[in-house]
Amino acid sequence: EKGECVPGKSYYDGCNTCYCHKSGFIGCTSMSCKEIDPETGVSKEVQKIPPPPNFWKNSV
């Protein structure tokens, strides 16, 4: 676990924008993000990107 996020910080997770509320709660927009696999033509979920280190309090 990373600990508490920095209130007011936000980041793009590859699909949605996530932000840190002043209470320390992380909220993200909730668009369904799928992409088409070019080899199979099958729809799949977009791989999420984790928050950057400076999103967390006391990050090194």
MARLOLO-123460 format. One record per atom (N, C-alpha, C): residue in one letter; x, z, y. Coordinates in pm, whole numbers, plus 50000, padded with zeros to 5 digits. Example, Ala and Ser with C-alpha at 12.3 -4.5 7.8 and 13.67 -1.06 7.14 Angstrom:
a513195078049431/a512305078049550/a513205078049670/s512855070849775/s513675071449894/s512905078750003/
//
This chain:
e500855000049881/e500005000050000/e500895000050124/k500504992550224/k501294991150346/k501035002150447/g499925009150438/g499605019350535/g498595014450636/e498725019350758/e497765016250863/e498165003850940/c497164995650974/c497434983851054/c497484987651203/v498054978751283/v498174980951427/v496874976351494/p496124985551555/p494864981751619/p495054970251718/g494164960451710/g494214948951799/g494994937151743/k495794939351638/k496574928451578/k495654919751494/s495984906951484/s495244897951398/s496214888151332/y495744881651227/y496544871451160/y495614861751087/y496124849951060/y495384839650988/y495814840350842/d494864841750751/d495194843550609/d495204830550528/g495194819250599/g495164806450532/g493764800550527/c492784808750564/c491394804450562/c490604811050675/n490734824050688/n489994831950786/n490944839550878/t490414844150990/t491184852751079/t490834867151046/c491864875251025/c491674889450995/c492204897551113/y491584908751140/y491994916851254/y491894931551220/c492664939451294/c492694953951275/c491854960551383/h490814967551342/h489964975051435/h490714987651480/k490264993551589/k490935005751637/k490835017251539/s489885016651445/s489765027051342/s490755025051228/g491465013551229/g492395010551121/g491785002151011/f490494999051024/f489794990650927/f490174976050950/i490444968650843/i490774954450854/i489514946350824/g489144937650916/g487994928950898/g488424914450907/c487794905950828/c488124891750829/c486844883550844/t486954872050910/t485824862850910/t485594859050764/s484434853950731/s484134851950589/s483724837650554/m484504828050603/m484244814350565/m484684812350420/s483924804550346/s484324800950211/s485304789350224/c486494791150173/c487524780950190/c487944775450055/k487624763150036/k488004756549912/k488764743849946/e489574739549853/e490274726949868/e490124719249738/i490284706249745/i490174697849627/i491564695649570/d491734698649441/d492994696149372/d493124680949359/p494184675049419/p494304660449417/p494494654549276/e495024662549184/e495254657549048/e493994657848964/t493164668148980/t491984669648894/t490674666548966/g490704666849100/g489484664649177/g488554676749176/v489044688049123/v488254700249112/v488444708849237/s487364714849284/s487394723749399/s487954737349356/k488844742949438/k489404756149408/k489564764049536/e489644777349522/e489824786149638/e491214783849699/v491294784649831/v492564783649902/v493334796549876/q494634795249852/q495464807149829/q495634814549961/k495364827649960/k495424835850081/k496874839350115/i497144840250244/i498464844150296/i498384858850335/p499334867150291/p499304881350327/p499624883550475/p499264895250529/p499564898150669/p501074898550693/p501524895050813/p502944896150845/p503354910850855/p504634913750840/p505094927750846/p504684935050974/n504654928051089/n504334934951216/n502844937951231/f502034934451131/f500614937951132/f500444952751099/w501454958651036/w501394972650991/w502144981851084/k501634994051103/k502345004251181/k503615007851106/n504625011751180/n505915015751123/n506545004951038/s506304992151072/s506944981450996/s508414980851036/v509214976650944/v510664976150968/v511034962951028/
//
